[in-house]
Amino acid sequence: MNNRQPGKRGDAEGSTTQVQSVDRALTILEYLAEHGSSGVTEIAKSLDVHKSTAFRLVVALENRQLVEQVEERGKYRLGFGLIRLAGATSAQLDLTKVGRPVCVRLAAELGETVNIAVLDSASAINITQEHGSTVVATRNWVGKRTPLHATSSGKVLLAYADGESLAQVFDAGLDRFTEHTMTDRGALLEELARVRGRDWACCSEELEIGLNAVAAPIFGGDGEMIASVSVSGPSYRLTTEDFPSVAEAAAGRGRRDQRPARLLPSPLTLGPTLS
């Protein structure tokens, strides 16, 4: 009598194939996040698969609005479906939704690029962005991971993070991006102490030459830091002398009320106090 279960081997093989397809589809999303837009040929090459396989995966993602075609036919970029998913992940605090008006206000006030970032493992990931009127060459940082030790937003996130997050950063190594990047552990720890003492961080050409930035923490109702808001611009316009005043604006302690600005009617605030 044959007790073999028909289809069992095929089911296992099919399951493996499905997992591989999901992995490849996610890799496409990561590739487009890094490269902005790309054609099927380039995507196939990055996956090391046949062009027809890459095309089927892209079509499936397009059907879910996770990718979309750009005006240049044959090129694809991330779609608005990802924004919907990203919004769902922050639904509890509505951070993306309520953070955008803050970005708009700061960008209009300072004329520079404003981002809100959250801690994601050993990186900062930008979740919303607004460009100011003085910005000529725009860059989309939303969804991009940036190093914690070489960015102002990253330093803020790291300064208020737990020891495990700090250990992850040290274990991964402090990569050098420019001659100004802080790669010494002791120096970074001293910098993080200064950030906690004044409630803002700065970055002077540490990620890219010619790029400066200032960031302040965003606190939740329980007093825990949940995100950072940063202002970035070219070093000739956003100078080191500007850092304190920009930090004050980013922390919501401007001339209007001398207190941290409130993001939500519930207790979610910018700056060092929870008023």
N, C-alpha and C positions, 0 to 999 in steps of 0.2 A: 504493500500500500504506500502510495506516495503522499507523505505529510508535508511536503514542501508548500509554503504559502505563495501562491502565484502573485507576481507583481511586487513582492517585497523588495527585491533587488532594484527593480525599476523605480520604485518609490524613493528609495535611498538616493539613487543617482539623480532623480528629478529634483529632490530636495537640495542636493549639493549644487546642482546647476542653478536653482533659484537663488540660493545664497550668494553664489558667484555673481549672478546678474545684479543683485541688490548692491553688492560691494562695488561693482564696476560703476553702477549708476551714481552711487555716493562719491566715488572717485571723480566722476565727471563734474559733479557740483563743486567739489573742492578745487578742481583744475580751473573751472570758469571763475571761481571766486578769486583765484590767484592771478589769472591772466586777463580778466575782464570780458573778452569775447574771443571766440575761436571757431574755426571750421571743423567739420566732421573729420577731415583728414588728419588735422593736428590732434584732435581728441583721440582718434584711433591709435595714432602713434604713441601718445602718452600712456594709453592702456595696453599697448602691445597686442592689439586685436585687429581683425579684418575691418575694413571701413564699413561693410554692411552691418556688422555686429554693433559697432559704435553708433551707426545711424538708427538702428532699432531702439537702442537705449535712449538716444536723444529724443526720438519721437515719443517714447513712453513718458519721459520727463516733461516734454512739451505739452502732452495731453493733460498733465496734472498742473500745468502752469508753473512748473519749477524752473523751466528754461523757456526762452522765447527767442525768435529770430530777430536780428537787428535789421536796420534798413538795408544794409549790404547783404544781399541774399546769400544764403549758405553759411552765414555766421550766426552763432548763438551766444546768448548771455544768460545770466541768472534771471529768473522770472519773478513776478509779483507773488506767486504762490509761496515763495520762501518768506516773504514779509508776513504773510498770514500765519505761517507756522511759527515764525520768530515772535510774533505778537502773542501767540498762545502760550509760549514758554514764559513770558513775563506778565501773564494775565493777572497774577495775584497782586502785583504792585503797579501794574499798568505803566511800567517804567519807560517803555518805548513811546507810548502814547503821550504821557504827561511830560516826558523829557524833551519832546520835540519843540514845544513852545518855549522852553528854557533856551534851547539851542538857537531858535529863531531870534529871541530877544537879545541874547549875548552877541550873536553874529551881527545883528543890526547895530548894536551899541559899540562894538569893538572893530567891526569891519573884517574880522578874520574868520577862519574855519573853526567851528565848535563841534566837538564830539562827546558823546556819552559812552563810556566803556564799562564792562563788567569783568570780573575775574573768572577765567575759565582754565582750570588746571594751572599750568605754569606760564600762561599767557594772558594778555588783555585782549578782549574782543569788542570791537566797536559796534554798537547797536543802533545808533542814530547820529545824524550829521547835518549841519547846515553851513553854507558858505556865506561869508560876509561880502559887502560891496566892493572891497578892495582886492578880493581874490580874482586873479586872472586865470591862471592855470589850475583847474580843479582836479581833485583826486578823490575818488570814492573809497573811504576807509570802512564803510559799513560791512560787517561780516569778516573783516580782515583781522588776523591775529598779529599782535605786536609784542615785542619783548618787554617784560616787566621792568628790567633794570635799565633800559635805555630810552624810556619814554616817561613823560610827566604823569600821564594817567596810570601807567604801570607802577610807578613809584608810589603813588597814592594808594592803589589797590594793595600793593605789597606791604606798605607801612602799617595798614590796619588788618592785614591778614593774619592767620594763625601760623604757628611755627611749622606746620606741615607744608604749607604753601611755600614758605621761605626755603625750607629744606629741598623742595622739588626744584626750585630755581637754582640753588647752589649745586645740586646734583647734576642738573642739565648743563651747568657751566655758564659763565658770564661771557657770552660771545662779544667780540669787538666789532662794531659797525663803522666807527670812525675813530680818529685819534683821541676824541673827547669822551668816548664811551667808558663808563665806570666798570672796570673788570676786576677790581680788588674787593674781596669780601668785606674786609674791615671798613674800607671807605664807603661801601654801599650801606652797611649797617649804620654808620654814622649819619649818612644822608637820610636814611629812613627815620632815624631819631629826630632829625631836624624837621622832617615832614610832619611827624606827629606833633611836634612842638608848635608849629605855626599853622598847621592845617592846610598846607598847600605844597605842591612840588613843582619843580621846573626842570627843563631839559634844554640844554644849550648845545645844539649840533651834535648830540650824542647818538641819534639814530641816522641822521643824514646831515651832511654838511650843508649849511644854509637854512636849516629848519630849526626853529625854536618853539617851545611850547610851555604852557603853564596849566596846572590842573588842581582841582579842589575836590574833596570828598562829598559824596551824597550819603546822608544817613537815613536809616529807616526809623519807624516809630519806636523801635526798641533800643535805639541808640547805636545800632550796629551799622557799619559802613556797608553799603550795598552796591555802590557804583562810583565812578568818578566823572567829572565834567572837565574837559580840557579845551584850551584855546591855543591854536597853533598858527604860525605864520612865518614868513621869511625872516631871517635873522637881521636883515637891514631895516625891517619895519617893526618887528616885535623884538626889541632889544632887551638885554639883561636889565637895563635900567627901568624898563616897563614892567618887569615881572611882578613887583609888589602890587601895583595898581590893578593889573590884569587879574591877579589872584584874588584881590578884594572883590572885583566884579564877578568873577567866576564863583566865589563863595557866597554871593548874594548879599554882601555887606556894603552895598553902594550908598550913595548920598541920600537915596530916597527915604530909607527908614533906619539905616545903621544896624539892621538885624538880618540874619539869614533869611533868604527868600523861601517861601513855602512852595513846594512842588504840587502837593495834593491837599485837598481839604482835610484828609487824614494826616496823621503825623509822619510825613516824609519830607525832609528838609535838606537844604543845601547849607554847607558851612558847619561850624563847630558846635552850635548849640541847637537844642530842640525847643524852639519857642512856639 
